[in-house]
Every structure is written in structure tokens, then in C-alpha cells.
Amino acid sequence: MHDIAALKTALEGLAIEDNPQIVRQKSRDFFWYSPVLKRQLEDVTADIVVSARSEADVIRVLKACYELDIPVTTRGAGTGNYGQAMPLSGGVVLSLAEMNQVLETGRGFVRAEAGAIMYAIDEAVRPTGQELRMHPSTYRTATIGGFIAGGSGGVGSINWGGLRDFGNIISLKVVTMEAEPRVLTLSGEDMHKVSHAYGTNGIITEVTVPLTSAYDWVDVLVGFDDFAGAARYADAIANQDGILTKEIAPIAAPLPHDYFLRHRKFLRSDQSVCALMVAPFAMDAFAAFTRRQKGAEVIYRSDLASAEESKGLPPVYELTWNHTTLRGLRVDPSITYLQVLYPFPDHVQKAVKLAEMFGDEVPGHLEFVRFDGKITCFGLPVVRYTTEERLNEIIRIHEDLGCPIFNPHRYTLEEGGMKQTDAVQLAFKGEADPKGLLNPGKMIAWENPDFDFSAEQTFLFPGLAR
Ligand code: FAD
């Protein structure tokens, strides 16, 4: 049992929420995308939620929790998918949503508090003609700190790669979980210590990230008779260096028609679609290029659509990445999804082969990205879920074909990632969180150094049984 009464006394004056219903709600993220995580994590809840308004508040919370041995799980907007922001051992959920100021905009960079929403950052920097290089499809709700600690890339990754790539984060201010919390500024090589570490080894309070030129991006849907046509077109336009795009996502029939309800008026149920964001100045080139592609039919362009046609439509980026799955879940709560990497240079061939192999059990959804300088694609295919055994079989078939799965049905860093210990993150946890109180249960290497990743076993965090 955590001594919450003593903690409340120590934190007097801070914004503390202890209403069990609100605490439970703020202890959840989008873990329910996965039927496996839904079963495992349904009852997870913190004891209290504390909202920090400044770095000094964060330091105060960490110092008090360290003294009382109370776990702390950081929360941005709680849009993560794998129970990342869920407090498996209870304790405190530390919300950074109120630390949301944009602090400085310069040529090529912005500095902001970690709780700033990405859409709001772009609004703030837009007068300078700039915007963030990349954002998740949760742009309008997710925080920049949550994206860096839990996300990987998204809209814009076709040009800039992912968050893991050097240069896509400039520097981070991080608070450690010690008797006397330290405030560190990390940059360059050190960034890997905390980026995509789920807040297990430090709390990011401030970020500096690069900016690029801003455009009034044109939303486009191009229709195809089959998924293979959409995938080949996506690859071809992604490789057109002169046509500036920000998003390229082929999605197999019948998903666009069945899930994109507001766009349905433009779609046939047998039509696969490539969803794109294209720079306004490139629209003539885009149209000329697309006209040459066999079977491509431009079915929607936001720059040519009438106000009546565009009324009520969500932006194209909210049809892509994990918004495709979200829209699907609203129509059919029994589906789930996978995250796949189709390695260059056989990415299209492999993606099409797998889509054809599984047919309507695993309809294809690809996201084209630049990966180590090459154009390739990730997949977030929908899975018409039957059993956990079948889901694991589908995963195995992908991996046997050389397509790694970043398993969205696991809550640990390693199982959702490269399935190996990240020695840099582990070592930093030893320094920055010696008692292991930050987001417990998410880093297997810390909880069980002997865990055998090759044995295909699932890690079960003992603290979850609480
Ligand atoms: P949270 O969910 O609150 O936190 C994410 C993780 O980071 C948690 O482990 C949390 O403890 C930790 N954390 C949060 N803030 C901090 C901090 N300041 N310091 C240390 N640790 C912290 N992800 C992508 O990468 N690309 C996408 O395109 C994408 N699309 C999505 C679409 C949908 C519909 C959904 C539901 C999810 C999507 N995601 C995507 C996952 C998620 O939205 C992103 O990772 C998002 O950026 C998380 O931001 P957040 O503020 O909600 O973070």
C-alpha cells in the first residue's frame, strides 16, 4: 500500500485529484485497441492524479514520491496505444497537460513545455512561416512530450523519417527521480536515453524540436480498383522527389468506404484508396503524375471541392496512421490491428503479398516513410480478430516473411519494439531512477534482467497482480 495520505500532505497546494472515477479515467490510454491489453489492463488505476504547472511542481512531486517509495507515471494527453501511460503499480499519475507553453520560436526550431499540444505549437509558430516536421495523427490532442516519450513518427515522416533519427529532436530538459531530483539537458547522442522510453527513466519538462516550411496542405484521395494498385502508386509518388507531400497512405477496400463515414459519399465499397497531403504549389505536378498512373482516379481534392462537399470532413491525416484503426473500431469494435515494417527494397511486394495472403482477415493499410534515407512503408493493417492464438499466428507469418512486428498487444518497451534490451535506456534508468519508481513494469530489462527474448514468452509484470 502506498502512503497516499502522507503524499497529499507533502504536496499541499498542488492540484490533486482523488475522485476514483476521474483518477481511473486519467489512468487509461487507448490500450483498449488491443483485446489482449484490454483483458490485462482493464483494472489498472492510480491512487491520485497530480497536475504539474511548472518544472518546480514536477521536482516537488518526484522528491516527495521518492521519499515515500510511491510510483509515478507521467501523462501527456493519454493517447498512447499500449497502456504506455497506465500506472501498473498504482501511485501517482503526473499530468503535464497544464505545462503547455510555447517558450521560444526561432529560425528552424521551437522550444516548448512538454505538455504543449502539437497543433497549438504549429498555431504559435505559423506566423513565422514554419511548422513541426512531423506529428502523429493525434496532432489535435497529443502533447509534444508524450509524442517524444511514446510515439515514433507520423505525418511528415515521408520527408523526415522518424523521431529516432538524429536531428528530429534538438534537445530535452529532463527531471530525474532521486532524493534530490536533477534537471538535465540532453542533446545529440544523449537523446536516445529518454526518447521513446515511456517516461521510465526521467520526466521531460521541455523540448526543443526542429521546424520546416509551413504549407496549407491539400487533402487528396486517389481511388484504385485494388490494394496492389494503391500501394504501387503510393511508392511511385513517394519516390517523386519534386512533388512535395506530407502524407501518403494506401488503405485497402472495403475499409475506406466502411470506416470513413463522412467521406463515404466519394467512395465505392470495392475501392482501395491512397490518402495524401500535397503542397499547394505541387498540385499541377501531382495531377499530371497521377494521370499517368494506371487505374488511378482522383476522387477528392480539398483545393477543388466546393464548400458544400468539404463541409464536416475531418482532415486527411485523421484518416491515416492509427486514426484508420480508430474509425474502424467505431464501426466494428471487434477489430484490432498490427504494426509492421516492410523493409526496403521489397516493401511493396511484401505488403501486397501479405494483404493477398490474408484477404479480408487482415485488410492492408500502409504508411509510406523515409527510413534510413530510403522510401519504404510501415503497415497498420486491420485484423479481424478471432483469438489470441490466431493473432500470434498472423504475427509469426509476417515475421517469417521478414516483416518485423512492433507488437501493439504488449505493454513493455521491448516487446513493442526491437525485442531486446536497450542498454542505453537501462543504464540511464539506473542513474536517473535508482528506486525504479518511474512507470514501473514497462522496461523488462529493469524488472527481470534474465528475461529471454528469444523464448517467445510474454512478460507479465508481477506488480500488475496488485
Ligand atoms: P501519453 O499517451 O500521455 O504518453 C505516452 C507515453 O509517454 C507514456 O508512457 C507516458 O508515460 C510518457 N510520457 C508522456 N509525457 C511524458 C513526459 N513529458 N516525459 C516523460 N514521459 C512522458 N503515434 C505515433 O507515433 N504516430 C501516429 O501517427 C500516431 N497516431 C495515433 C492515432 C490514434 C488515434 C491514437 C489513439 C494513437 C496514435 N499514436 C501515434 C500514439 C500516440 O498518440 C502518440 O504516441 C502521441 O504522441 C502520444 O502523446 P500523448 O500526449 O497522448 O502521450
Boltz pocket constraint, residues with backbone or C-beta under 6 A from the ligand:
constraints:
  - pocket:
      binder: B
      contacts: [[A, 29], [A, 30], [A, 73], [A, 74], [A, 75], [A, 76], [A, 77], [A, 78], [A, 79], [A, 80], [A, 81], [A, 84], [A, 85], [A, 86], [A, 96], [A, 114], [A, 115], [A, 135], [A, 136], [A, 137], [A, 138], [A, 141], [A, 142], [A, 143], [A, 144], [A, 145], [A, 146], [A, 147], [A, 148], [A, 149], [A, 150], [A, 151], [A, 152], [A, 153], [A, 154], [A, 155], [A, 197], [A, 198], [A, 199], [A, 200], [A, 202], [A, 203], [A, 204], [A, 205], [A, 320], [A, 321], [A, 322], [A, 323], [A, 326], [A, 439]]
      max_distance: 6.0
